[in-house]
């Protein structure tokens, strides 16, 4: 799970990360998505036309814009990650892990 700016580089993070690490097969972009830029009315800036990925952004979104992840309030970003994690969180497995940890501490 990751978050990045809504710009050509930010949209390319997933591909670049997977190419460079080779150890993951799936990532989940939690923020910033175009829908979040619109929903939270985040302030856009002019995108960098010199970025080699700029043309792809224009094709996907109709214009070259840039919105910094920092424009999203920290509490909102935390809530987006919490919601994304909830889909994978197993409270029973967590309780088992906590119990094992308590047992390990007792044994030490």
Secondary structure by P-SEA (a helix, b strand, c coil): cccccccccccaaaaaaaaacccccccccccccaaaaaaaccccccccccccaaaaaaaacccbbbbbcccccaaaaaaaaaaaaaacccaaaaaaaaaaaaaaaaac
